[in-house]
Amino acid sequence: MDLSLSAAERAFALRVRDWLARNAERPEPGLSPDGAIAWARRWQAKLAGARMVAIAWPRSVGGRGASPVEVALYNMEYARAGAPQPVNRVGINLAGPTLLAHGTPGQQARWLPPILDAGEIWCQLFSEPGAGSDLASLHTRAEPAAGGWLVTGEKVWTSYAGFSKWGIALVRTGAGAGQSRHRGISCMVIDMEAPGVEIRPLRQITGEFEFNQVALDEVFVPEDQLVGRLHQGWAVAGTTLAHERGTAYPFKEQVAHEVYFDELAADPRTRAALGDPVAADQIVDAYVALGLLRLRNYRTLSRLGRGVEPGPDSSITKLVHSSMTRQLSDAALDVLGDDAPLWPAPDGDLAAGTWQRQWLWSKAASIAGGTDEIQRNIIAERLLGLPRG
Ligand SMILES: Cc1cc2nc3c(=O)[nH]c(=O)nc-3n(C[C@H](O)[C@H](O)[C@H](O)COP(=O)(O)OP(=O)(O)OC[C@H]3O[C@@H](n4cnc5c(N)ncnc54)[C@H](O)[C@@H]3O)c2cc1C
């Protein structure tokens, strides 16, 4: 394993750190939901102006053509700066790379620029009430109509649908049954403002409304919004999912949790708790779990540096991350005990209750981007060579 960064990589990380130190902004407290989105669009536009979003995209379309190692370093610096995440995450990390791989030049010219400056926000319309882990069992149908298709069905868990202009969707266009269910699926871009789209916000345990249920009732999708070939959407989805389970996320999460851990360690109640053997074990276990994620990330970085994609190995990293975030959040709430401020704070103070919010969010890590059980299946079948269950 080679853990050393080149001089150019170190210089790149320092440039990102320096830019964020001089330019990172925070939203003022008390913004309305619409005000918060408007602020987040402005912040992303500023990032885009400095080519500080979508840095892996080619220069010709507004990125920096950054290497995988540079992308990892960028994510670590970004997390360490505590800068607000770009609002168009799905556009930057999922839809954009999918359009770059499978979109026509016309689609790329139309859709990529407003992804960068958050002029048009995107969501991902993949999961359905009966199709999550087993995505190929999806039921949303696209029926041919003059000049395109009419799409009808139900999507769920759709993050950011409430303020998205476009949704990248998987729909059934052909029969496909049994072992060949993945055939006859197509990838289309749906206008979230088109007639027939109904968005119902879902309240999460954090009290926030990131997710939505999206009902589609004969929504017209023009021919030029098909991405890739008809009935070949499974291959297109493979690109989207590879980016969703990709390599950037664990680096950001490592540093964000290092910052959380430092805050917890600096709290006088943590020092007091270290005198109790049970609490001390919990804190140390969380620290070790965080160290494990760091080692996994070093391994990934070393492989990326040699041009090796992590592939199924990233399932181990995802499992390490989901158990680490639970352990650290559990330890924090136990240490802070009844003194932990409530989330959301009754007076609307966004800085209060962050540990409780973090504990609630930690539950999502074992589901989003493929559940823990699915990661274990991948490890069993593709890394250990065990027979399929
Ligand atoms: C924070 C977050 C954001 C999300 N954002 C989006 C989004 O923007 N767009 C979108 O399309 N989706 C989104 N999702 C949905 C996510 O992709 C699904 O929740 C996930 O794929 C699991 O699907 P499911 O919820 O239908 O659970 P199911 O697939 O129904 O699974 C239920 C349980 O059964 C287990 N299970 C299922 N199959 C197997 C198997 N073969 N072997 C062993 N155990 C199995 C699972 O592990 C799980 O414990 C988001 C989810 C989260 C948590």
The ligand as a Gaussian input file, in Angstrom:
#p B3LYP/6-31G(d) Opt

LIG

0 1
 C      -31.118000       8.799000       2.869000
 C      -31.743000       8.077000       1.708000
 C      -31.903000       8.727000       0.497000
 C      -32.490000       8.072000      -0.589000
 N      -32.671000       8.785000      -1.761000
 C      -33.226000       8.170000      -2.830000
 C      -33.476000       8.911000      -4.046000
 O      -33.227000      10.132000      -4.123000
 N      -34.009000       8.263000      -5.101000
 C      -34.297000       6.927000      -5.067000
 O      -34.727000       6.391000      -6.083000
 N      -34.118000       6.195000      -3.905000
 C      -33.604000       6.799000      -2.799000
 N      -33.430000       6.085000      -1.623000
 C      -33.924000       4.707000      -1.550000
 C      -32.879000       3.617000      -1.373000
 O      -32.150000       3.401000      -2.548000
 C      -33.656000       2.349000      -0.928000
 O      -34.242000       2.625000       0.337000
 C      -32.760000       1.144000      -0.795000
 O      -32.293000       0.733000      -2.040000
 C      -33.520000      -0.021000      -0.116000
 O      -34.730000      -0.269000      -0.745000
 P      -36.094000      -0.391000       0.078000
 O      -36.212000       0.774000       0.986000
 O      -37.198000      -0.617000      -0.909000
 O      -35.936000      -1.671000       0.995000
 P      -36.163000      -3.187000       0.569000
 O      -35.406000      -3.476000      -0.672000
 O      -37.630000      -3.468000       0.571000
 O      -35.493000      -3.945000       1.757000
 C      -36.159000      -4.159000       3.021000
 C      -35.234000      -5.000000       3.896000
 O      -35.025000      -6.283000       3.289000
 C      -33.623000      -6.516000       3.113000
 N      -33.370000      -7.231000       1.848000
 C      -33.916000      -6.953000       0.628000
 N      -33.419000      -7.801000      -0.297000
 C      -32.535000      -8.615000       0.345000
 C      -31.694000      -9.679000      -0.093000
 N      -31.629000     -10.075000      -1.371000
 N      -30.896000     -10.282000       0.836000
 C      -30.924000      -9.882000       2.140000
 N      -31.718000      -8.867000       2.612000
 C      -32.501000      -8.253000       1.705000
 C      -32.998000      -5.119000       3.035000
 O      -31.634000      -5.130000       3.389000
 C      -33.847000      -4.349000       4.057000
 O      -33.376000      -4.577000       5.371000
 C      -32.901000       6.723000      -0.482000
 C      -32.772000       6.066000       0.759000
 C      -32.225000       6.738000       1.851000
 C      -32.125000       6.035000       3.178000

